[in-house]
Amino acid sequence: MELQLALDLVDIPQAKELVKEVAEYIDIVEIGTPVVINEGLRAVKELKEAFPSLKVLADLKIMDAGGYEIMKASEAGADIITVLGATDDMTIKGAVEEARKQNKKIMVDMINVKNIEQRAQEIDALGVDYICVHTGYDLQAVGKNSFDELLTIKQVVKNAKTAIAGGIKLGTLPEVIKAQPDLVIVGGGITGQQDKRAVAAEMQKMIKAG
């Protein structure tokens, strides 16, 4: 089980500062969609150069032109790139094909997918690397979480690794670990804390104890 730090509301210098604080306790650093919108793929490039030992995920949430956008993110140094599960199979296939060429990984984000069980099975058959259940920011605000969805996809996904994102904090982490995803994605649960380093260290310890 790995720990991914999601950076959403930062610029590049802030991102570097933040990662420096917790780098030894995380496995993957995610350049969130807001950062990509504000800073471009340069954010991916600079974080990869600053922290070569960490994997970098570019949260592009690709909905179309899968192959082209994977190529661009790969050029910037992304190790993992996100595609939306709500898109069509052709876009996912194009993304997977390009990712194989570039030796990169694809994560499919299931945010707002209606029939999560059926769609997870279909996507798993397309050869993606990760399938991620994700309660978006707006739904977290009304108290939703992704735990049930994680259990649902764990039952049907045969090939891809599973990931969970959305509002995970130190207090809810034990429940997440119990469901045994391959990847736990934490944003504000680390970045919004006073002592980020201590929280990240504790989370990594719990994850490794599994």
SEMARMAR-983248 format. One record per residue (C-alpha): residue in one letter; x, y, z. Coordinates in nm, 4 decimals. Layout:
<rs>
r loba: A; px: X; py: Y; pz: Z
...
</rs>
This chain:
<rs>
r loba: M; px: 0.0000; py: 0.0000; pz: 0.0000
r loba: E; px: 0.1362; py: 0.3402; pz: -0.0979
r loba: L; px: 0.0675; py: 0.6967; pz: 0.0145
r loba: Q; px: 0.0045; py: 0.9736; pz: -0.2362
r loba: L; px: 0.0079; py: 1.3413; pz: -0.1411
r loba: A; px: -0.2375; py: 1.5528; pz: -0.3418
r loba: L; px: -0.1399; py: 1.9162; pz: -0.3967
r loba: D; px: -0.4304; py: 2.1290; pz: -0.5144
r loba: L; px: -0.4224; py: 2.4862; pz: -0.3899
r loba: V; px: -0.0558; py: 2.5786; pz: -0.4245
r loba: D; px: 0.1827; py: 2.7355; pz: -0.6735
r loba: I; px: 0.5139; py: 2.5710; pz: -0.7686
r loba: P; px: 0.7311; py: 2.7249; pz: -0.4916
r loba: Q; px: 0.4702; py: 2.6350; pz: -0.2261
r loba: A; px: 0.4436; py: 2.2832; pz: -0.3695
r loba: K; px: 0.8197; py: 2.2339; pz: -0.3394
r loba: E; px: 0.8203; py: 2.3629; pz: 0.0186
r loba: L; px: 0.5388; py: 2.1319; pz: 0.1151
r loba: V; px: 0.6868; py: 1.8223; pz: -0.0454
r loba: K; px: 1.0268; py: 1.8919; pz: 0.1109
r loba: E; px: 0.8594; py: 1.8712; pz: 0.4519
r loba: V; px: 0.7042; py: 1.5279; pz: 0.3973
r loba: A; px: 0.9052; py: 1.3705; pz: 0.1104
r loba: E; px: 1.0457; py: 1.0828; pz: 0.3131
r loba: Y; px: 0.6981; py: 0.9679; pz: 0.4180
r loba: I; px: 0.5164; py: 0.9739; pz: 0.0819
r loba: D; px: 0.5527; py: 0.7563; pz: -0.2278
r loba: I; px: 0.3795; py: 0.9681; pz: -0.4910
r loba: V; px: 0.3223; py: 1.3415; pz: -0.5232
r loba: E; px: 0.0114; py: 1.4475; pz: -0.7137
r loba: I; px: 0.0052; py: 1.7705; pz: -0.9081
r loba: G; px: -0.3662; py: 1.8382; pz: -0.8727
r loba: T; px: -0.5925; py: 1.9698; pz: -1.1479
r loba: P; px: -0.6045; py: 2.3264; pz: -1.0031
r loba: V; px: -0.2230; py: 2.3401; pz: -1.0042
r loba: V; px: -0.2073; py: 2.2198; pz: -1.3656
r loba: I; px: -0.4682; py: 2.4810; pz: -1.4626
r loba: N; px: -0.2791; py: 2.7604; pz: -1.2854
r loba: E; px: 0.0792; py: 2.6594; pz: -1.3577
r loba: G; px: 0.0648; py: 2.4237; pz: -1.6570
r loba: L; px: 0.2635; py: 2.1016; pz: -1.6952
r loba: R; px: 0.5717; py: 2.2974; pz: -1.5887
r loba: A; px: 0.4604; py: 2.2132; pz: -1.2334
r loba: V; px: 0.5021; py: 1.8429; pz: -1.3097
r loba: K; px: 0.8454; py: 1.8990; pz: -1.4647
r loba: E; px: 0.9747; py: 2.1098; pz: -1.1767
r loba: L; px: 0.8521; py: 1.8774; pz: -0.9021
r loba: K; px: 0.9988; py: 1.5738; pz: -1.0803
r loba: E; px: 1.3335; py: 1.7522; pz: -1.1101
r loba: A; px: 1.3246; py: 1.8643; pz: -0.7466
r loba: F; px: 1.2273; py: 1.5188; pz: -0.6101
r loba: P; px: 1.3596; py: 1.2543; pz: -0.8531
r loba: S; px: 1.3073; py: 0.9728; pz: -0.6034
r loba: L; px: 0.9301; py: 1.0349; pz: -0.5845
r loba: K; px: 0.6768; py: 0.9295; pz: -0.8450
r loba: V; px: 0.4782; py: 1.2230; pz: -0.9823
r loba: L; px: 0.1129; py: 1.1974; pz: -1.0797
r loba: A; px: -0.0383; py: 1.4541; pz: -1.3155
r loba: D; px: -0.4094; py: 1.4842; pz: -1.2375
r loba: L; px: -0.5187; py: 1.5859; pz: -1.5864
r loba: K; px: -0.8631; py: 1.4195; pz: -1.5631
r loba: I; px: -0.8458; py: 1.3474; pz: -1.9373
r loba: M; px: -1.1840; py: 1.3331; pz: -2.1086
r loba: D; px: -1.0769; py: 1.3413; pz: -2.4749
r loba: A; px: -0.7603; py: 1.3218; pz: -2.6910
r loba: G; px: -0.6215; py: 1.0551; pz: -2.4561
r loba: G; px: -0.3076; py: 0.9684; pz: -2.6524
r loba: Y; px: -0.1993; py: 1.3269; pz: -2.7118
r loba: E; px: -0.2491; py: 1.4428; pz: -2.3545
r loba: I; px: -0.0654; py: 1.1394; pz: -2.2146
r loba: M; px: 0.2236; py: 1.2166; pz: -2.4506
r loba: K; px: 0.2427; py: 1.5770; pz: -2.3246
r loba: A; px: 0.2293; py: 1.4775; pz: -1.9573
r loba: S; px: 0.4949; py: 1.2112; pz: -2.0200
r loba: E; px: 0.7232; py: 1.4699; pz: -2.1790
r loba: A; px: 0.6869; py: 1.6774; pz: -1.8610
r loba: G; px: 0.8025; py: 1.3797; pz: -1.6540
r loba: A; px: 0.4764; py: 1.2467; pz: -1.5099
r loba: D; px: 0.4911; py: 0.8821; pz: -1.3981
r loba: I; px: 0.1139; py: 0.8410; pz: -1.3606
r loba: I; px: -0.1601; py: 1.0345; pz: -1.5430
r loba: T; px: -0.5334; py: 1.0425; pz: -1.4717
r loba: V; px: -0.8164; py: 0.9797; pz: -1.7170
r loba: L; px: -1.1853; py: 1.0079; pz: -1.6264
r loba: G; px: -1.3890; py: 0.6896; pz: -1.6016
r loba: A; px: -1.6886; py: 0.8816; pz: -1.7354
r loba: T; px: -1.5191; py: 0.9200; pz: -2.0761
r loba: D; px: -1.5596; py: 0.6729; pz: -2.3644
r loba: D; px: -1.3536; py: 0.3564; pz: -2.4076
r loba: M; px: -1.1716; py: 0.4939; pz: -2.7129
r loba: T; px: -1.0186; py: 0.7742; pz: -2.5061
r loba: I; px: -0.9073; py: 0.5272; pz: -2.2380
r loba: K; px: -0.7653; py: 0.2898; pz: -2.5018
r loba: G; px: -0.5720; py: 0.5733; pz: -2.6647
r loba: A; px: -0.4362; py: 0.6777; pz: -2.3270
r loba: V; px: -0.3301; py: 0.3234; pz: -2.2356
r loba: E; px: -0.1609; py: 0.2721; pz: -2.5729
r loba: E; px: 0.0428; py: 0.5928; pz: -2.5408
r loba: A; px: 0.1261; py: 0.5216; pz: -2.1766
r loba: R; px: 0.2688; py: 0.1810; pz: -2.2756
r loba: K; px: 0.4888; py: 0.3481; pz: -2.5383
r loba: Q; px: 0.6140; py: 0.6022; pz: -2.2853
r loba: N; px: 0.6491; py: 0.3494; pz: -2.0024
r loba: K; px: 0.3989; py: 0.5438; pz: -1.7883
r loba: K; px: 0.0951; py: 0.4435; pz: -1.5845
r loba: I; px: -0.2728; py: 0.5331; pz: -1.6205
r loba: M; px: -0.5059; py: 0.5970; pz: -1.3304
r loba: V; px: -0.8765; py: 0.6115; pz: -1.4072
r loba: D; px: -1.0663; py: 0.8448; pz: -1.1751
r loba: M; px: -1.4220; py: 0.7215; pz: -1.1126
r loba: I; px: -1.5502; py: 1.0607; pz: -0.9954
r loba: N; px: -1.9216; py: 1.0970; pz: -1.0851
r loba: V; px: -1.9439; py: 0.7562; pz: -1.2543
r loba: K; px: -2.3021; py: 0.6365; pz: -1.2054
r loba: N; px: -2.2811; py: 0.2542; pz: -1.2213
r loba: I; px: -1.9467; py: 0.2133; pz: -1.0532
r loba: E; px: -1.9432; py: -0.1674; pz: -1.0422
r loba: Q; px: -2.0165; py: -0.2185; pz: -1.4110
r loba: R; px: -1.7875; py: 0.0628; pz: -1.5255
r loba: A; px: -1.4997; py: -0.0616; pz: -1.3095
r loba: Q; px: -1.5240; py: -0.4031; pz: -1.4758
r loba: E; px: -1.5236; py: -0.2469; pz: -1.8242
r loba: I; px: -1.2279; py: -0.0220; pz: -1.7452
r loba: D; px: -1.0322; py: -0.3031; pz: -1.5813
r loba: A; px: -1.0559; py: -0.4942; pz: -1.9102
r loba: L; px: -0.8948; py: -0.2011; pz: -2.0973
r loba: G; px: -0.5589; py: -0.2531; pz: -1.9283
r loba: V; px: -0.5345; py: 0.0543; pz: -1.7027
r loba: D; px: -0.2966; py: 0.0496; pz: -1.4061
r loba: Y; px: -0.5106; py: 0.2021; pz: -1.1302
r loba: I; px: -0.8824; py: 0.2523; pz: -1.0748
r loba: C; px: -0.9547; py: 0.5226; pz: -0.8195
r loba: V; px: -1.2773; py: 0.5875; pz: -0.6307
r loba: H; px: -1.3000; py: 0.9564; pz: -0.5599
r loba: T; px: -1.5457; py: 1.1667; pz: -0.3655
r loba: G; px: -1.5059; py: 1.5136; pz: -0.5135
r loba: Y; px: -1.4574; py: 1.8289; pz: -0.3128
r loba: D; px: -1.8174; py: 1.9443; pz: -0.3594
r loba: L; px: -1.9617; py: 1.6118; pz: -0.2390
r loba: Q; px: -1.7260; py: 1.5930; pz: 0.0589
r loba: A; px: -1.8788; py: 1.9218; pz: 0.1703
r loba: V; px: -2.2114; py: 1.7411; pz: 0.2219
r loba: G; px: -2.0545; py: 1.4508; pz: 0.4096
r loba: K; px: -2.0035; py: 1.1879; pz: 0.1355
r loba: N; px: -1.7046; py: 0.9512; pz: 0.1303
r loba: S; px: -1.5693; py: 0.6779; pz: -0.0999
r loba: F; px: -1.5393; py: 0.3816; pz: 0.1383
r loba: D; px: -1.8407; py: 0.1874; pz: 0.0073
r loba: E; px: -1.7334; py: 0.2465; pz: -0.3521
r loba: L; px: -1.3863; py: 0.1119; pz: -0.2741
r loba: L; px: -1.5362; py: -0.2102; pz: -0.1379
r loba: T; px: -1.7537; py: -0.2355; pz: -0.4508
r loba: I; px: -1.4665; py: -0.2052; pz: -0.6974
r loba: K; px: -1.2392; py: -0.4321; pz: -0.4897
r loba: Q; px: -1.4885; py: -0.7127; pz: -0.5576
r loba: V; px: -1.4859; py: -0.6756; pz: -0.9370
r loba: V; px: -1.1433; py: -0.5408; pz: -1.0365
r loba: K; px: -0.9090; py: -0.8253; pz: -1.1339
r loba: N; px: -0.6044; py: -0.6619; pz: -1.2966
r loba: A; px: -0.5746; py: -0.2951; pz: -1.2025
r loba: K; px: -0.4623; py: -0.1686; pz: -0.8649
r loba: T; px: -0.7222; py: 0.0179; pz: -0.6590
r loba: A; px: -0.6929; py: 0.3659; pz: -0.5138
r loba: I; px: -0.9095; py: 0.5895; pz: -0.2956
r loba: A; px: -0.9251; py: 0.9683; pz: -0.2714
r loba: G; px: -1.1426; py: 1.2295; pz: -0.1115
r loba: G; px: -1.1343; py: 1.3717; pz: 0.2381
r loba: I; px: -0.9121; py: 1.1075; pz: 0.3998
r loba: K; px: -0.7719; py: 1.2169; pz: 0.7355
r loba: L; px: -0.5760; py: 1.0529; pz: 1.0157
r loba: G; px: -0.9024; py: 0.9675; pz: 1.1920
r loba: T; px: -1.0588; py: 0.7943; pz: 0.8902
r loba: L; px: -0.7420; py: 0.6224; pz: 0.7691
r loba: P; px: -0.7934; py: 0.2993; pz: 0.9723
r loba: E; px: -1.1264; py: 0.2421; pz: 0.7941
r loba: V; px: -0.9572; py: 0.2954; pz: 0.4571
r loba: I; px: -0.6686; py: 0.0598; pz: 0.5400
r loba: K; px: -0.9174; py: -0.2109; pz: 0.6394
r loba: A; px: -1.0504; py: -0.2096; pz: 0.2815
r loba: Q; px: -0.6923; py: -0.2675; pz: 0.1538
r loba: P; px: -0.6570; py: -0.0329; pz: -0.1444
r loba: D; px: -0.3175; py: -0.0316; pz: -0.3185
r loba: L; px: -0.2960; py: 0.3449; pz: -0.2991
r loba: V; px: -0.4280; py: 0.5963; pz: -0.0457
r loba: I; px: -0.4535; py: 0.9564; pz: -0.1670
r loba: V; px: -0.4483; py: 1.2318; pz: 0.0946
r loba: G; px: -0.4698; py: 1.6066; pz: 0.0356
r loba: G; px: -0.5901; py: 1.8378; pz: 0.3116
r loba: G; px: -0.5514; py: 1.5553; pz: 0.5648
r loba: I; px: -0.1794; py: 1.6385; pz: 0.5396
r loba: T; px: -0.1513; py: 1.9792; pz: 0.3717
r loba: G; px: -0.4095; py: 2.1409; pz: 0.6013
r loba: Q; px: -0.2418; py: 2.0233; pz: 0.9225
r loba: Q; px: -0.0191; py: 2.2237; pz: 1.1533
r loba: D; px: 0.2567; py: 1.9616; pz: 1.1717
r loba: K; px: 0.2457; py: 1.8122; pz: 0.8222
r loba: R; px: 0.5584; py: 1.6052; pz: 0.8719
r loba: A; px: 0.4275; py: 1.4337; pz: 1.1866
r loba: V; px: 0.0904; py: 1.3550; pz: 1.0261
r loba: A; px: 0.2527; py: 1.2160; pz: 0.7086
r loba: A; px: 0.4909; py: 1.0045; pz: 0.9205
r loba: E; px: 0.2016; py: 0.8633; pz: 1.1232
r loba: M; px: -0.0024; py: 0.7888; pz: 0.8089
r loba: Q; px: 0.2897; py: 0.6106; pz: 0.6420
r loba: K; px: 0.3466; py: 0.4076; pz: 0.9587
r loba: M; px: -0.0212; py: 0.2989; pz: 0.9670
r loba: I; px: -0.0180; py: 0.2167; pz: 0.5955
r loba: K; px: 0.2978; py: 0.0073; pz: 0.6211
r loba: A; px: 0.1500; py: -0.1782; pz: 0.9195
r loba: G; px: -0.1531; py: -0.2349; pz: 0.6898
</rs>
